[in-house]
Amino acid sequence: MKIHLHIEHQLMEVEVHVHAPEYNEQVAQLMKKLNQSTTNDTIAGYSNGDIHLIKMQDVYSIYSEQGKVFIQTDEQELEVKQKLYELEERFSSQLLRVNKATLVHFEKIASIQSKVLGNPQLTLENGVTIPISRNYFKALKEAFGLGGNSK
């Protein structure tokens, strides 16, 4: 893949043109990433009939519980109307799934504890501890460039 940057002062906004010999998986992934970078970076959260617009950078985790989905910030927990998988797709460049019911914002992870006995867990910057399913632990380690043979 070749990348070229052309600065044209007469333009009023950024334009992105993708030239490819065919539409393939690489092009599809590139288009998905470009679309994600231009989409709204807020989530509507609901509490006591009020709607709060939460910036993704303020979200620590998103989890489902008893059929409802919640976002957790440093100050509050709010219900959201989207499904967990929809938010995972929408914010795939910022969120990591750590178990069946929980997504975490990767920039908010303070530490990862790989326990010899029992399941691994992570601690967010706000002090909340979240269990990591073994099914997602390998992907979490890969996202942070962590190697090793520990499970």
Secondary structure, DSSP 8 states (H G I E B T S, - for coil): --------TT-SS-------SS--HHHHHHHHHHHHHHS--EEEEEETTEEEEEEGGGEEEEEEETTEEEEEESS-EEEESS-HHHHHHHTTTTEEEEETTEEEEGGGEEEEE--SSS--EEEETTS-EEE--HHHHHHHHHHTT--SS--
